[in-house]
């Protein structure tokens, strides 16, 4: 099954880009991982990179997707404790989604958002993990910086239409930038159709 996806991000009014993402083809599946280091520092940026790369590198097959998410999220938390936070609770949000055929498996810890748009309305995943049928659905994975600047109606409008997901993601981040908020957090959007 061919997958179309796009991404865009902005640093907002921060000094350091503390959001990061990776995508990876896994056999016939597609993996997207996002992280938000939550603090405007090199530590936040490094935490986001470490979390994404740990999950993406450790995710090696389409067997037992939920088990792999559990193992890789635990591994990322352990590395964050060991290398950055020295035993303190990590301040990193992490979201991963694996798209296989018409299904999407996901796991989300922290403040990142996973939304599904069916062409009429947007629905946010409320559970920490799960499996969703994606037939006819556009998926948005994004950081809090998107919601800081845009309303649900804004996001629905930006996800509507037939444009490629890359163009939709670019338009979304351009809309965030146009709001020109004084304390705008970094904003990251990954869209999969």
RAMO-V13446 format. One record per residue. N is the residue number from 1. PHI is phi in whole degrees, -180 to 180 (999 if undefined). Layout:
n = {N;N}
phi = {PHI;PHI}
This chain:
n = {1;2;3;4;5;6;7;8;9;10;11;12;13;14;15;16;17;18;19;20;21;22;23;24;25;26;27;28;29;30;31;32;33;34;35;36;37;38;39;40;41;42;43;44;45;46;47;48;49;50;51;52;53;54;55;56;57;58;59;60;61;62;63;64;65;66;67;68;69;70;71;72;73;74;75;76;77;78;79;80;81;82;83;84;85;86;87;88;89;90;91;92;93;94;95;96;97;98;99;100;101;102;103;104;105;106;107;108;109;110;111;112;113;114;115;116;117;118;119;120;121;122;123;124;125;126;127;128;129;130;131;132;133;134;135;136;137;138;139;140;141;142;143;144;145;146;147;148;149;150;151;152;153;154;155;156;157;158;159;160;161;162;163;164;165;166;167;168;169;170;171;172;173;174;175;176;177;178;179;180;181;182;183;184;185;186;187;188;189;190;191;192;193}
phi = {999;-79;-117;-111;-147;-153;-149;-163;-154;-140;-79;66;-97;-79;-90;-119;-75;-104;-109;-151;-149;-144;-127;-157;-83;-127;56;-88;-104;-135;-113;-126;-130;-124;-144;-128;-72;66;-126;-83;-158;-61;-60;-63;-64;-64;-61;-65;-64;-60;-64;-62;-66;-62;-66;-64;-68;-82;-89;-117;-152;-97;-80;48;-56;-63;-65;-65;-60;-58;-66;-74;-66;-65;-63;-62;-62;-64;-66;-63;-61;-70;-94;-120;-94;47;93;-76;-62;-67;-108;-130;-93;-141;-135;-132;-138;-118;-103;-131;59;-93;-101;-130;-102;-145;-144;-141;-126;108;-100;-84;-119;-124;-127;-116;-124;-97;99;-123;-142;-101;-130;-95;-72;-99;-81;-70;-152;171;-135;-127;-82;-104;-56;72;-113;-103;-106;-115;-114;-152;-90;-62;-60;-67;-71;-63;-100;-120;-88;-61;-64;-57;-65;-59;-62;-70;-85;-72;91;-104;-61;-63;-55;-62;-65;-62;-65;-61;-62;-63;-71;-62;-66;-60;-63;-64;-65;51;-69;-60;-111;-65;-72;-64;-126;-134;-134;-122;-120;-124;-122}
